Amino acid sequence: MTQTSTLDGVAITNSDAMPTVANTTGEGSAAVLRSINDYVTPLSADSTSSVYKIVRFPTNAKVKSVKIWSAIATAGSGDINVAFSDSTVDGTPGAYQGTIPQISAANNKLFGAAQSLVSTLGAGPLDKTFSGTYTLLNKNQPMWQVLGFATDPGGFFDIQVNITTQITTGGVLGCEVVFSN
């Protein structure tokens, strides 16, 4: 016997309900997507104590995608974490500045652990959105909620790459985050 299904997404179910249930912006309702990108230039022989903070986004961002570009020529890998901004002027609470929110007593590595950072320029960007513990369901949650906070702490998060395998030959490392809020 063949099973067939007719399924509606949550946003469609809400729209079909009587009375209609309003969907939240970026969570089934249309939202303006924002994109932020930047790069760092790792040096040859950067060690496993190296940390690269590449892009910054608000704590209430609903992250839709994270992409990495690299011109690192040979060896190098890193954990892709979400860390609190270390700025003292952007509204990030002082107690959190520069820290990495922990999940199960370890750095969150939401976008991948020990991810290769070797050149991807010829192949285009590497989509790291689901390379770690970040899931499809997380795309409709603000990042503070994904990281287990009960309320929005305010301020900003950074995509932070913690090097796990030494960079042999340096090059440019870029990141783009697309989000709504």
MDAnalysis code that builds the backbone (N, CA, C; Angstrom):
import MDAnalysis as mda
import numpy as np

u = mda.Universe.empty(543, n_residues=181, atom_resindex=np.repeat(np.arange(181), 3), trajectory=True)
u.add_TopologyAttr("name", ["N", "CA", "C"] * 181)
u.add_TopologyAttr("resid", np.arange(1, 182))
u.add_TopologyAttr("resname", ["MET", "THR", "GLN", "THR", "SER", "THR", "LEU", "ASP", "GLY", "VAL", "ALA", "ILE", "THR", "ASN", "SER", "ASP", "ALA", "MET", "PRO", "THR", "VAL", "ALA", "ASN", "THR", "THR", "GLY", "GLU", "GLY", "SER", "ALA", "ALA", "VAL", "LEU", "ARG", "SER", "ILE", "ASN", "ASP", "TYR", "VAL", "THR", "PRO", "LEU", "SER", "ALA", "ASP", "SER", "THR", "SER", "SER", "VAL", "TYR", "LYS", "ILE", "VAL", "ARG", "PHE", "PRO", "THR", "ASN", "ALA", "LYS", "VAL", "LYS", "SER", "VAL", "LYS", "ILE", "TRP", "SER", "ALA", "ILE", "ALA", "THR", "ALA", "GLY", "SER", "GLY", "ASP", "ILE", "ASN", "VAL", "ALA", "PHE", "SER", "ASP", "SER", "THR", "VAL", "ASP", "GLY", "THR", "PRO", "GLY", "ALA", "TYR", "GLN", "GLY", "THR", "ILE", "PRO", "GLN", "ILE", "SER", "ALA", "ALA", "ASN", "ASN", "LYS", "LEU", "PHE", "GLY", "ALA", "ALA", "GLN", "SER", "LEU", "VAL", "SER", "THR", "LEU", "GLY", "ALA", "GLY", "PRO", "LEU", "ASP", "LYS", "THR", "PHE", "SER", "GLY", "THR", "TYR", "THR", "LEU", "LEU", "ASN", "LYS", "ASN", "GLN", "PRO", "MET", "TRP", "GLN", "VAL", "LEU", "GLY", "PHE", "ALA", "THR", "ASP", "PRO", "GLY", "GLY", "PHE", "PHE", "ASP", "ILE", "GLN", "VAL", "ASN", "ILE", "THR", "THR", "GLN", "ILE", "THR", "THR", "GLY", "GLY", "VAL", "LEU", "GLY", "CYS", "GLU", "VAL", "VAL", "PHE", "SER", "ASN"])
u.atoms.positions = np.array([
    [0.837, -1.162, 0.000],
    [0.000, 0.000, 0.000],
    [0.896, 1.244, 0.000],
    [0.582, 2.201, -0.853],
    [1.324, 3.441, -0.948],
    [0.675, 4.492, -0.073],
    [1.501, 5.147, 0.699],
    [0.994, 6.216, 1.558],
    [1.213, 7.548, 0.863],
    [0.211, 8.372, 0.862],
    [0.363, 9.731, 0.338],
    [-0.008, 10.715, 1.441],
    [0.586, 11.875, 1.375],
    [0.334, 12.896, 2.394],
    [0.060, 14.229, 1.731],
    [-0.782, 14.998, 2.332],
    [-0.986, 16.393, 1.960],
    [-0.692, 17.193, 3.216],
    [0.392, 17.959, 3.164],
    [0.863, 18.674, 4.341],
    [0.914, 20.170, 4.074],
    [0.614, 20.966, 5.085],
    [0.741, 22.412, 5.015],
    [1.787, 22.863, 6.021],
    [2.581, 23.849, 5.633],
    [3.524, 24.453, 6.555],
    [2.767, 25.218, 7.631],
    [3.457, 25.532, 8.708],
    [2.843, 26.242, 9.829],
    [2.239, 27.566, 9.369],
    [2.975, 28.309, 8.532],
    [2.482, 29.615, 8.076],
    [1.199, 29.470, 7.266],
    [1.096, 28.437, 6.441],
    [-0.125, 28.211, 5.657],
    [-1.263, 27.780, 6.568],
    [-0.981, 26.910, 7.526],
    [-1.997, 26.499, 8.499],
    [-2.532, 27.719, 9.243],
    [-1.630, 28.604, 9.669],
    [-2.055, 29.827, 10.359],
    [-2.919, 30.705, 9.458],
    [-2.539, 30.822, 8.197],
    [-3.290, 31.657, 7.256],
    [-4.672, 31.085, 6.951],
    [-4.805, 29.761, 6.983],
    [-6.085, 29.099, 6.690],
    [-6.997, 29.007, 7.910],
    [-6.463, 29.279, 9.112],
    [-7.250, 29.148, 10.344],
    [-8.374, 30.180, 10.383],
    [-9.427, 29.841, 11.103],
    [-10.535, 30.778, 11.312],
    [-10.650, 31.027, 12.807],
    [-10.387, 32.169, 13.359],
    [-9.861, 33.325, 12.638],
    [-8.395, 33.113, 12.252],
    [-7.959, 33.875, 11.254],
    [-6.581, 33.789, 10.774],
    [-5.618, 34.118, 11.904],
    [-4.546, 33.351, 11.983],
    [-3.491, 33.591, 12.967],
    [-2.358, 34.319, 12.249],
    [-1.989, 35.483, 12.726],
    [-0.925, 36.271, 12.092],
    [0.430, 35.589, 12.293],
    [1.164, 35.455, 11.215],
    [2.519, 34.915, 11.303],
    [3.489, 36.029, 11.660],
    [4.525, 35.690, 12.390],
    [5.533, 36.650, 12.819],
    [6.516, 36.913, 11.676],
    [6.954, 38.145, 11.550],
    [7.927, 38.516, 10.523],
    [9.153, 37.615, 10.608],
    [9.516, 37.039, 9.470],
    [10.682, 36.161, 9.408],
    [10.426, 34.768, 9.931],
    [9.204, 34.506, 10.382],
    [8.823, 33.187, 10.902],
    [7.563, 32.716, 10.181],
    [7.605, 32.783, 8.864],
    [6.450, 32.394, 8.063],
    [5.764, 33.576, 7.422],
    [6.038, 34.761, 7.903],
    [5.531, 35.984, 7.293],
    [6.706, 36.668, 6.591],
    [6.387, 37.387, 5.539],
    [7.435, 38.064, 4.777],
    [8.303, 38.937, 5.682],
    [9.571, 39.009, 5.325],
    [10.515, 39.826, 6.089],
    [11.560, 40.388, 5.144],
    [12.097, 41.511, 5.509],
    [13.213, 42.071, 4.764],
    [14.457, 41.275, 5.154],
    [15.146, 40.735, 4.147],
    [16.396, 40.028, 4.424],
    [17.542, 41.024, 4.400],
    [18.428, 40.853, 5.346],
    [19.615, 41.697, 5.440],
    [20.826, 40.794, 5.232],
    [21.840, 41.347, 4.632],
    [23.061, 40.591, 4.389],
    [24.233, 41.399, 4.917],
    [25.115, 40.721, 5.610],
    [26.334, 41.370, 6.075],
    [27.491, 40.449, 5.732],
    [28.556, 41.032, 5.209],
    [29.726, 40.220, 4.871],
    [30.990, 41.019, 5.118],
    [32.049, 40.295, 5.373],
    [33.354, 40.904, 5.585],
    [34.394, 39.800, 5.482],
    [35.640, 40.146, 5.705],
    [36.711, 39.163, 5.620],
    [37.835, 39.515, 6.579],
    [38.673, 38.522, 6.831],
    [39.922, 38.694, 7.574],
    [41.029, 38.101, 6.709],
    [42.269, 38.386, 7.049],
    [43.399, 37.861, 6.281],
    [44.307, 37.046, 7.207],
    [44.001, 35.749, 7.369],
    [44.856, 34.896, 8.200],
    [46.282, 34.842, 7.644],
    [47.237, 34.731, 8.542],
    [48.645, 34.658, 8.159],
    [49.108, 33.212, 8.077],
    [50.128, 32.972, 7.285],
    [50.745, 31.652, 7.252],
    [51.236, 31.311, 8.651],
    [51.006, 30.091, 9.069],
    [51.421, 29.562, 10.371],
    [50.576, 30.079, 11.532],
    [49.385, 30.655, 11.264],
    [48.481, 30.986, 12.375],
    [48.167, 29.695, 13.129],
    [48.302, 29.739, 14.439],
    [48.202, 28.539, 15.261],
    [46.770, 28.275, 15.730],
    [46.632, 27.200, 16.479],
    [45.327, 26.800, 17.004],
    [44.836, 27.712, 18.124],
    [45.605, 28.710, 18.509],
    [45.099, 29.695, 19.461],
    [44.586, 30.946, 18.734],
    [44.576, 30.908, 17.394],
    [44.093, 32.040, 16.601],
    [42.575, 32.079, 16.579],
    [42.038, 33.301, 16.607],
    [40.587, 33.527, 16.599],
    [40.298, 34.616, 15.578],
    [39.321, 34.361, 14.695],
    [38.930, 35.342, 13.681],
    [37.474, 35.720, 13.891],
    [37.214, 36.988, 14.148],
    [35.839, 37.506, 14.243],
    [35.564, 38.183, 12.908],
    [34.559, 37.669, 12.178],
    [34.412, 38.124, 10.797],
    [33.222, 39.056, 10.590],
    [32.023, 38.669, 11.026],
    [30.858, 39.537, 10.833],
    [30.080, 39.662, 12.137],
    [29.336, 40.764, 12.252],
    [28.564, 41.067, 13.466],
    [27.101, 41.284, 13.079],
    [26.191, 40.707, 13.885],
    [24.758, 40.852, 13.618],
    [24.023, 40.952, 14.947],
    [22.806, 41.530, 14.948],
    [22.080, 41.737, 16.209],
    [21.616, 40.421, 16.845],
    [21.483, 40.432, 18.161],
    [21.080, 39.216, 18.887],
    [19.683, 38.740, 18.506],
    [18.852, 39.643, 17.981],
    [17.490, 39.244, 17.599],
    [17.396, 38.774, 16.146],
    [18.528, 38.621, 15.469],
    [18.546, 38.167, 14.077],
    [18.050, 36.732, 13.965],
    [17.244, 36.494, 12.944],
    [16.818, 35.129, 12.572],
    [17.695, 34.761, 11.383],
    [18.742, 33.986, 11.639],
    [19.756, 33.692, 10.626],
    [19.201, 32.703, 9.605],
    [19.271, 33.101, 8.338],
    [18.768, 32.272, 7.235],
    [19.888, 31.517, 6.536],
    [21.094, 32.098, 6.476],
    [22.221, 31.369, 5.886],
    [23.555, 31.948, 6.357],
    [24.561, 31.067, 6.383],
    [25.941, 31.442, 6.698],
    [26.816, 30.804, 5.628],
    [27.584, 31.648, 4.929],
    [28.474, 31.158, 3.869],
    [29.894, 31.615, 4.144],
    [30.841, 30.759, 3.769],
    [32.264, 31.029, 3.958],
    [32.962, 30.972, 2.598],
    [33.849, 31.955, 2.352],
    [34.736, 31.942, 1.193],
    [36.160, 31.897, 1.732],
    [37.039, 31.239, 1.013],
    [38.404, 31.145, 1.508],
    [39.414, 31.148, 0.367],
    [40.541, 31.817, 0.625],
    [41.692, 31.755, -0.273],
    [42.895, 31.189, 0.478],
    [42.645, 30.496, 1.588],
    [43.729, 29.828, 2.326],
    [44.218, 28.697, 1.428],
    [45.510, 28.698, 1.134],
    [46.025, 27.843, 0.064],
    [46.128, 26.361, 0.400],
    [46.558, 26.005, 1.594],
    [46.768, 24.574, 1.854],
    [45.996, 24.118, 3.078],
    [46.609, 24.002, 4.235],
    [45.932, 23.430, 5.401],
    [45.353, 24.507, 6.310],
    [44.353, 24.098, 7.082],
    [43.730, 24.965, 8.070],
    [42.278, 24.595, 8.247],
    [41.828, 24.559, 9.506],
    [40.413, 24.297, 9.784],
    [40.032, 25.055, 11.052],
    [38.713, 25.166, 11.271],
    [38.266, 25.904, 12.437],
    [36.842, 25.590, 12.833],
    [36.533, 25.873, 14.090],
    [35.161, 25.788, 14.600],
    [34.484, 27.115, 14.291],
    [33.233, 27.058, 13.813],
    [32.501, 28.272, 13.480],
    [31.455, 28.498, 14.565],
    [31.786, 29.402, 15.489],
    [30.969, 29.704, 16.656],
    [30.195, 31.006, 16.482],
    [29.205, 31.188, 17.350],
    [28.542, 32.478, 17.512],
    [28.992, 33.001, 18.873],
    [29.651, 34.156, 18.858],
    [30.181, 34.756, 20.095],
    [29.545, 36.121, 20.300],
    [29.440, 36.544, 21.549],
    [28.992, 37.903, 21.818],
    [30.047, 38.884, 21.325],
    [29.594, 40.021, 20.831],
    [30.486, 41.106, 20.447],
    [31.352, 41.492, 21.648],
    [32.584, 41.901, 21.372],
    [33.451, 42.376, 22.456],
    [33.460, 43.901, 22.541],
    [32.562, 44.549, 21.780],
    [32.481, 46.006, 21.792],
    [31.890, 46.518, 23.105],
    [32.418, 47.607, 23.578],
    [31.887, 48.229, 24.797],
    [30.887, 49.336, 24.474],
    [30.598, 49.552, 23.180],
    [29.724, 50.662, 22.793],
    [28.518, 50.253, 21.950],
    [28.319, 48.955, 21.681],
    [27.217, 48.556, 20.786],
    [25.986, 48.025, 21.520],
    [25.965, 48.104, 22.839],
    [24.810, 47.652, 23.600],
    [24.902, 46.217, 24.102],
    [25.979, 45.518, 23.787],
    [26.160, 44.163, 24.299],
    [26.450, 44.256, 25.796],
    [25.672, 43.530, 26.631],
    [25.897, 43.603, 28.083],
    [27.338, 43.251, 28.458],
    [27.899, 44.018, 29.365],
    [29.290, 43.838, 29.774],
    [29.642, 42.429, 30.205],
    [28.734, 41.755, 30.903],
    [29.020, 40.402, 31.393],
    [29.183, 39.400, 30.256],
    [28.641, 39.715, 29.083],
    [28.705, 38.781, 27.950],
    [29.777, 39.141, 26.925],
    [30.280, 40.374, 26.941],
    [31.190, 40.844, 25.900],
    [32.352, 39.882, 25.676],
    [32.490, 39.439, 24.395],
    [33.603, 38.583, 24.002],
    [33.479, 37.122, 24.385],
    [32.362, 36.724, 24.997],
    [32.213, 35.316, 25.395],
    [31.472, 34.516, 24.326],
    [31.684, 33.214, 24.348],
    [30.977, 32.302, 23.454],
    [29.908, 31.601, 24.275],
    [28.626, 31.768, 23.925],
    [27.581, 31.033, 24.649],
    [27.828, 29.520, 24.553],
    [27.705, 28.868, 25.690],
    [27.981, 27.436, 25.763],
    [26.701, 26.618, 25.545],
    [26.826, 25.514, 24.861],
    [25.743, 24.544, 24.705],
    [26.296, 23.221, 25.217],
    [25.629, 22.638, 26.178],
    [26.100, 21.381, 26.795],
    [27.548, 21.510, 27.265],
    [27.874, 22.622, 27.919],
    [29.195, 22.863, 28.517],
    [30.320, 22.945, 27.489],
    [29.994, 23.260, 26.224],
    [31.028, 23.412, 25.199],
    [30.671, 24.596, 24.302],
    [31.685, 25.145, 23.623],
    [31.412, 26.203, 22.654],
    [30.320, 25.726, 21.706],
    [29.487, 26.655, 21.219],
    [28.296, 26.258, 20.474],
    [28.575, 25.673, 19.089],
    [29.622, 26.061, 18.386],
    [29.986, 25.518, 17.070],
    [28.758, 25.333, 16.183],
    [27.824, 26.280, 16.258],
    [26.555, 26.161, 15.544],
    [26.730, 25.907, 14.061],
    [27.767, 26.472, 13.447],
    [27.909, 26.370, 12.007],
    [29.069, 25.476, 11.598],
    [29.489, 24.588, 12.511],
    [30.451, 23.553, 12.148],
    [31.655, 23.479, 13.054],
    [32.081, 22.249, 13.323],
    [33.279, 21.976, 14.107],
    [34.373, 21.478, 13.164],
    [35.589, 21.977, 13.364],
    [36.757, 21.562, 12.585],
    [36.479, 21.589, 11.081],
    [35.879, 22.679, 10.616],
    [35.556, 22.827, 9.196],
    [36.802, 23.228, 8.409],
    [37.030, 22.569, 7.277],
    [38.163, 22.910, 6.421],
    [38.024, 24.345, 5.933],
    [39.121, 25.080, 5.980],
    [39.146, 26.460, 5.508],
    [40.008, 26.597, 4.254],
    [40.345, 25.478, 3.628],
    [41.176, 25.489, 2.421],
    [40.379, 26.100, 1.274],
    [41.067, 26.766, 0.381],
    [40.480, 27.575, -0.687],
    [39.230, 26.990, -1.327],
    [38.205, 27.841, -1.405],
    [36.943, 27.494, -2.057],
    [36.618, 28.487, -3.164],
    [37.548, 29.370, -3.493],
    [37.235, 30.451, -4.419],
    [36.780, 29.944, -5.783],
    [37.388, 28.884, -6.286],
    [36.979, 28.348, -7.584],
    [35.611, 27.693, -7.542],
    [35.245, 27.158, -6.404],
    [33.969, 26.440, -6.266],
    [32.853, 27.334, -5.744],
    [33.160, 28.563, -5.382],
    [32.149, 29.441, -4.806],
    [32.100, 29.277, -3.304],
    [31.099, 29.893, -2.678],
    [31.041, 29.851, -1.218],
    [30.651, 28.478, -0.690],
    [31.109, 28.172, 0.511],
    [30.676, 26.963, 1.211],
    [29.515, 27.341, 2.102],
    [28.378, 26.713, 1.907],
    [27.218, 26.976, 2.748],
    [27.412, 26.215, 4.051],
    [27.608, 26.940, 5.135],
    [27.848, 26.344, 6.455],
    [26.614, 26.414, 7.354],
    [25.464, 26.799, 6.780],
    [24.261, 26.985, 7.584],
    [23.940, 25.762, 8.422],
    [24.023, 24.580, 7.840],
    [23.665, 23.356, 8.565],
    [24.867, 22.437, 8.779],
    [26.068, 22.999, 8.866],
    [27.279, 22.192, 9.048],
    [27.532, 21.806, 10.503],
    [26.804, 22.436, 11.423],
    [26.970, 22.137, 12.847],
    [25.646, 21.712, 13.437],
    [25.290, 22.305, 14.558],
    [24.057, 21.924, 15.254],
    [22.874, 22.823, 14.905],
    [23.084, 23.808, 14.033],
    [22.008, 24.701, 13.590],
    [21.061, 23.900, 12.705],
    [19.741, 24.022, 12.956],
    [18.764, 23.205, 12.231],
    [17.796, 24.063, 11.429],
    [17.008, 23.417, 10.609],
    [15.983, 24.095, 9.823],
    [15.016, 24.853, 10.727],
    [14.662, 24.271, 11.870],
    [13.749, 24.936, 12.807],
    [14.362, 26.199, 13.391],
    [15.696, 26.235, 13.544],
    [16.370, 27.412, 14.098],
    [16.251, 28.638, 13.198],
    [16.021, 28.451, 11.895],
    [15.946, 29.583, 10.962],
    [14.805, 30.545, 11.293],
    [13.806, 30.069, 12.041],
    [12.673, 30.924, 12.406],
    [12.724, 31.369, 13.860],
    [13.884, 31.256, 14.487],
    [14.056, 31.701, 15.871],
    [15.138, 32.777, 15.921],
    [14.963, 33.774, 16.776],
    [16.057, 34.735, 16.948],
    [17.269, 34.020, 17.561],
    [18.452, 34.478, 17.197],
    [19.674, 33.785, 17.628],
    [19.768, 33.663, 19.141],
    [19.314, 34.661, 19.902],
    [19.378, 34.543, 21.367],
    [18.597, 33.329, 21.846],
    [17.474, 33.024, 21.194],
    [16.661, 31.866, 21.578],
    [17.339, 30.561, 21.159],
    [17.947, 30.553, 19.975],
    [18.691, 29.370, 19.511],
    [19.771, 29.007, 20.520],
    [20.395, 30.028, 21.110],
    [21.489, 29.800, 22.056],
    [21.021, 29.545, 23.488],
    [19.700, 29.434, 23.693],
    [19.176, 29.011, 24.988],
    [18.882, 30.102, 25.987],
    [18.892, 31.365, 25.584],
    [18.565, 32.447, 26.508],
    [17.048, 32.557, 26.665],
    [16.578, 32.897, 27.854],
    [15.144, 33.039, 28.123],
    [14.594, 34.347, 27.560],
    [15.426, 35.368, 27.496],
    [15.045, 36.663, 26.933],
    [16.218, 37.191, 26.119],
    [15.931, 38.163, 25.272],
    [16.972, 38.757, 24.437],
    [17.925, 39.573, 25.314],
    [19.214, 39.194, 25.375],
    [20.163, 39.948, 26.180],
    [20.519, 41.302, 25.559],
    [20.207, 41.473, 24.266],
    [20.524, 42.716, 23.573],
    [21.954, 42.741, 23.085],
    [22.234, 43.674, 22.211],
    [23.574, 43.814, 21.669],
    [23.760, 43.020, 20.390],
    [24.965, 42.493, 20.228],
    [25.330, 41.858, 18.966],
    [26.114, 40.570, 19.180],
    [26.041, 39.712, 18.155],
    [26.840, 38.492, 18.077],
    [27.818, 38.623, 16.919],
    [28.920, 37.884, 17.000],
    [29.895, 37.774, 15.911],
    [29.964, 36.340, 15.439],
    [30.209, 36.145, 14.144],
    [30.641, 34.827, 13.671],
    [32.129, 34.783, 13.980],
    [32.508, 33.821, 14.792],
    [33.891, 33.705, 15.255],
    [34.432, 32.343, 14.858],
    [35.556, 32.335, 14.154],
    [36.210, 31.092, 13.763],
    [37.396, 30.880, 14.700],
    [37.365, 29.768, 15.432],
    [38.475, 29.375, 16.303],
    [39.274, 28.308, 15.555],
    [40.527, 28.587, 15.279],
    [41.347, 27.678, 14.482],
    [41.612, 26.380, 15.248],
    [41.368, 25.246, 14.564],
    [41.581, 23.923, 15.169],
    [42.737, 23.171, 14.515],
    [43.099, 23.534, 13.280],
    [44.280, 23.004, 12.607],
    [45.045, 24.198, 12.062],
    [46.345, 24.264, 12.359],
    [47.168, 25.414, 11.980],
    [47.012, 25.755, 10.505],
    [46.975, 27.054, 10.208],
    [46.958, 27.553, 8.829],
    [48.369, 27.392, 8.275],
    [48.508, 26.673, 7.166],
    [49.835, 26.478, 6.581],
    [50.222, 27.679, 5.725],
    [49.371, 28.018, 4.779],
    [49.619, 29.156, 3.899],
    [48.402, 30.062, 3.947],
    [48.574, 31.254, 4.453],
    [47.456, 32.168, 4.685],
    [46.769, 32.648, 3.415],
    [45.700, 33.372, 3.618],
    [44.913, 33.934, 2.528],
    [43.677, 34.579, 3.111],
    [42.844, 35.135, 2.270],
    [41.638, 35.813, 2.730],
    [40.573, 34.794, 3.132],
    [39.859, 35.085, 4.241],
    [38.762, 34.247, 4.710],
    [37.558, 35.167, 4.906],
    [36.489, 34.897, 4.167],
    [35.315, 35.750, 4.228],
    [34.087, 35.020, 4.708],
    [33.091, 35.787, 5.176],
    [31.854, 35.218, 5.663],
    [30.705, 36.146, 5.290],
    [29.557, 35.540, 4.962],
    [28.328, 36.302, 4.734],
    [27.225, 35.677, 5.557],
    [26.478, 36.503, 6.283],
    [25.323, 36.064, 7.053],
    [24.111, 36.792, 6.485],
    [23.061, 36.014, 6.140],
    [21.792, 36.571, 5.707],
    [20.789, 36.325, 6.827],
    [20.063, 37.387, 7.225],
    [19.149, 37.274, 8.361],
    [17.972, 38.227, 8.212],
    [16.951, 37.971, 9.006],
    [15.853, 38.935, 9.167],
    [15.750, 39.238, 10.650],
    [15.091, 40.346, 10.984],
    [14.860, 40.659, 12.400],
    [13.701, 41.614, 12.537],
])
